[in-house]
Amino acid sequence: MENCLFCKILNRELKAEFIYENDEIACIKDIHPQAPTHLLIIPKKHIATILDLTHNDEKLIGKMVLKAGEIASEFNIGNKGFRLIFNCNKDAGQTVYHIHLHLVGGRKLKWPPG
């Protein structure tokens, strides 16, 4: 999508601090972190919301979650705890309409989240 912030980042049209990247997904640091570790795992395939996923995307979502766990361990938050979050649409706080998985940790997280 030509006006999508994450597509522009993935295409290197905008700068971001990349933590990980392969042919299907990338992980970047969130520019407005809500915790000491706040990363975004983003598929390279543009999918606007979780509601736009199809059964063909099952493996992609699984790869995103598995990579999030690996990265949490690399950032030494795996054993203490972390949160994975997909926001879907405005009321849930989605501001960029390209799905992305938030990996948040490095401090005690409260529940409910807000």
Contact map, one row per residue, 1 for C-alpha under 8 A:
111100100000000000000000000000000000000000000100000000000000000000000000000000000000000000000000000000000000000000
111100110000000000000000000000000000000000000000000000000000000000000000000000000000000000000000000000000000000000
111110110000000000000000000000000000000000000000000000000000000000000000000000000000000000000000000000000000000000
111111110000000000000000000000000000000000000000000000000000000000000000000000000000000000000001110000000000000000
001111111000000000000000000000000000000000000000000000000000000000000000000000000000000000000001000000000000000000
000111111100000000000000000000000000000001000000000000000000000000000000000000000000000000000001010000000000000000
111111111110000000000000000000000000000000010100000000000000000000000000000000000000000000000000010000000000000000
011111111111110000000000000000000000000000000000000000000000000000000000000000000000000000000000000000000000000000
000011111111111100000000000000000000000000000000000000000000000000000000000000000000000000000000000000000000000000
000001111111100000000000010000000000000000010000000000000000000000000000000000000000000000000000000000000000000000
000000111111110000000000000000000000000000000000000000000000000000000000000000000000000000000000000000000000000000
000000011111111000000000000000000000000000000000000000000000000000000000000000000000000000000000000000000000000000
000000011111111000000000000000000000000000000000000000000000000000000000000000000000000000000000000000000000000000
000000011011111100000000000000000000000000000000000000000000000000000000000000000000000000000000000000000000000000
000000001001111110000000000000000000000000000000000000000000000000000000000000000000000000000000000000000000000000
000000001000011111000000000110000000000000000000000000000000000000000000000000000000000000000000000000000000000000
000000000000001111100000000110000000000000000000000000000000000000000000000000000000000000000000000000000000000000
000000000000000111111000011110000000000000000000000000000000000000000000000000000000000000000000000000000000000000
000000000000000011111000011110000000000000000000000000000000000000000000000000000000000000000000000000000000000000
000000000000000001111100011100000000000000000000000000000000000000000000000000000000000000000000000000000000000000
000000000000000001111111111000000000000000000000000000000000000000000000000000000000000000000000000000000000000000
000000000000000000011111110000000000000000000000000000000000000000000000000000000000000000000000000000000000000000
000000000000000000001111100000000000000000010000000000000000000000000000000000000000000000000000000000000000000000
000000000000000000001111110000000000000000111000000000000001000000000000000000000000000000000000000000000000000000
000000000000000000001111111000000000000011110000000000000000000100000000000000000000000000000000000000000000000000
000000000100000001111101111100000000000011110000000000000000000000000000000000000000000000000000000000000000000000
000000000000000001111000111110000000001111000000000000000000000000000000000000000000000000000000000000000000000000
000000000000000111110000011111000000001110000000000000000000000000000000000000000000000000000000000000000000000000
000000000000000111100000001111101000011100000000000000000000000000000000000000000000000000000000000000000000000000
000000000000000000000000000111111000011100000000000000000000000000000000000000000000000000000000000000000000000000
000000000000000000000000000011111000000000000000000000000000000000000000000000000000000000000000000000000000000000
000000000000000000000000000001111100000000000000000000000000000000000000000000000000000000000000000000000000000000
000000000000000000000000000011111111111000000000000000000000000000000000000000000000000000000000000000000000000000
000000000000000000000000000000011111110000000000000000000000000000000000000000000000000000000000000000010000000000
000000000000000000000000000000001111110000000000000000000000000000000000000000000000000000000000000000011110000000
000000000000000000000000000000001111110000000000000000000000000000000000000000000000000000000000000000011110000000
000000000000000000000000000000001111111000000000000000000000000000000000001000000000000000000000000000111100000000
000000000000000000000000000011001111111100000000000000000000000000000000000000000000000000000000000001111000000000
000000000000000000000000001111001000111110000000000000000000000000000000000000000000000000000000000001110000000000
000000000000000000000000001111000000011111000000000000000000000000000000000000000000000000000000000111100000000000
000000000000000000000000111100000000001111100000000000000000000100010000000000000000000000000000000111100000000000
000001000000000000000000111000000000000111110000000000000000000100000000000000000000000000000000011110000000000000
000000000000000000000001110000000000000011111100000000000001000100000000000000000000000000000000001100000000000000
000000100100000000000011110000000000000001111100000000000000000000000000000000000000000000000000000000000000000000
000000000000000000000001000000000000000000111110000000000000000000000000000000000000000000000000000000000000000000
100000100000000000000000000000000000000000111111000000000000000000000000000000000000000000000000011000000000000000
000000000000000000000000000000000000000000001111110110000000000000000000000000000000000000000000111000000000000000
000000000000000000000000000000000000000000000111110100000000000000000000000000000000000000000000111000000000000000
000000000000000000000000000000000000000000000011111110000000000000000000000000000000000110000000111000000000000000
000000000000000000000000000000000000000000000011111110000000000000000000000000000000010100000000001000000000000000
000000000000000000000000000000000000000000000000111110000000000000000000000000000000000100000000000000000000000000
000000000000000000000000000000000000000000000011111111000000000000000000000000000000000000000000000000000000000000
000000000000000000000000000000000000000000000010111111111000000000000000000000000000000000000000000000000000000000
000000000000000000000000000000000000000000000000000111111100000000000000000000000000000000000000000000000000000000
000000000000000000000000000000000000000000000000000011111100000000000000000000000000000000000000000000000000000000
000000000000000000000000000000000000000000000000000011111110000000000000000000000000000000000000000000000000000000
000000000000000000000000000000000000000000000000000011111111100000000000000000000000000000000000000000000000000000
000000000000000000000000000000000000000000000000000001111111110000000000000000000000000000000000000000000000000000
000000000000000000000000000000000000000000000000000000011111111000000000000000000000000000000000000000000000000000
000000000000000000000001000000000000000000100000000000001111111100000000000000000000000000000000000000000000000000
000000000000000000000000000000000000000000000000000000001111111110000000000000000000000000000000000000000000000000
000000000000000000000000000000000000000000000000000000000111111111000000000000000000000000000000000000000000000000
000000000000000000000000000000000000000000000000000000000011111111100000000000000000000000000000000000000000000000
000000000000000000000000100000000000000011100000000000000001111111110000000000000000000000000000000010000000000000
000000000000000000000000000000000000000000000000000000000000111111111000000000000000000000000000000010000000000000
000000000000000000000000000000000000000000000000000000000000011111111100000000000000000000000000000000000000000000
000000000000000000000000000000000000000000000000000000000000001111111110000000000000000000000000000000000000000000
000000000000000000000000000000000000000010000000000000000000000111111111000000000001000000000000000000100000000000
000000000000000000000000000000000000000000000000000000000000000011111111100001000000000000000000000000000000000000
000000000000000000000000000000000000000000000000000000000000000001111111110000000000000000000000000000000000000000
000000000000000000000000000000000000000000000000000000000000000000111111111000000000000000000000000000000000000000
000000000000000000000000000000000000000000000000000000000000000000011111111111000100000000000000000000100000000000
000000000000000000000000000000000000000000000000000000000000000000001111111111100000000000000000000000000000000000
000000000000000000000000000000000000000000000000000000000000000000000111111111000000000000000000000000000000000000
000000000000000000000000000000000000100000000000000000000000000000000011111111000000000000000000000000000000000000
000000000000000000000000000000000000000000000000000000000000000000000001111111100000000000000000000000000000000000
000000000000000000000000000000000000000000000000000000000000000000000001111111111100000000000000000000001100000000
000000000000000000000000000000000000000000000000000000000000000000001001111111111100000000000000000000000000000000
000000000000000000000000000000000000000000000000000000000000000000000000100111111000000000000000000000000000000000
000000000000000000000000000000000000000000000000000000000000000000000000000011111100000000000000000000000100000000
000000000000000000000000000000000000000000000000000000000000000000000000000011111110000000000000000000001100000000
000000000000000000000000000000000000000000000000000000000000000000000001000011011111000000000000000000111100100000
000000000000000000000000000000000000000000000000000000000000000000000000000000001111100000000000000001111000000000
000000000000000000000000000000000000000000000000000000000000000000010000000000000111110000000000000011110000000000
000000000000000000000000000000000000000000000000000000000000000000000000000000000011111000000000000011100000000000
000000000000000000000000000000000000000000000000010000000000000000000000000000000001111100000000001111000000000000
000000000000000000000000000000000000000000000000000000000000000000000000000000000000111110011100001000000000000000
000000000000000000000000000000000000000000000000111000000000000000000000000000000000011111111100000000000000000000
000000000000000000000000000000000000000000000000100000000000000000000000000000000000001111111110100000000000000000
000000000000000000000000000000000000000000000000000000000000000000000000000000000000000111111110000000000000000000
000000000000000000000000000000000000000000000000000000000000000000000000000000000000000111111100000000000000000000
000000000000000000000000000000000000000000000000000000000000000000000000000000000000001111111100000000000000000000
000000000000000000000000000000000000000000000000000000000000000000000000000000000000001111111110000000000000000000
000000000000000000000000000000000000000000000000000000000000000000000000000000000000001111111111100000000000000000
000000000000000000000000000000000000000000000000000000000000000000000000000000000000000011001111100000000000000000
000111000000000000000000000000000000000000000000000000000000000000000000000000000000000000000111111000000000000000
000100000000000000000000000000000000000000000011100000000000000000000000000000000000000010000111111000000000000000
000101100000000000000000000000000000000001000111100000000000000000000000000000000000000000000001111100000000000000
000000000000000000000000000000000000000001100111110000000000000000000000000000000000011000000001111110000000000000
000000000000000000000000000000000000000111100000000000000000000000000000000000000000010000000000011111000000000000
000000000000000000000000000000000000000111000000000000000000000110000000000000000001110000000000001111100000000000
000000000000000000000000000000000000011110000000000000000000000000000000000000000011110000000000000111110000000000
000000000000000000000000000000000000111110000000000000000000000000010001000000000111100000000000000011111000000000
000000000000000000000000000000000111111000000000000000000000000000000000000000000111000000000000000001111100000000
000000000000000000000000000000000011110000000000000000000000000000000000000010001110000000000000000000111111100000
000000000000000000000000000000000011100000000000000000000000000000000000000010011100000000000000000000011111000000
000000000000000000000000000000000011000000000000000000000000000000000000000000000000000000000000000000001111100000
000000000000000000000000000000000000000000000000000000000000000000000000000000000000000000000000000000001111110000
000000000000000000000000000000000000000000000000000000000000000000000000000000000100000000000000000000001011111010
000000000000000000000000000000000000000000000000000000000000000000000000000000000000000000000000000000000001111110
000000000000000000000000000000000000000000000000000000000000000000000000000000000000000000000000000000000000111111
000000000000000000000000000000000000000000000000000000000000000000000000000000000000000000000000000000000000011111
000000000000000000000000000000000000000000000000000000000000000000000000000000000000000000000000000000000000111111
000000000000000000000000000000000000000000000000000000000000000000000000000000000000000000000000000000000000001111
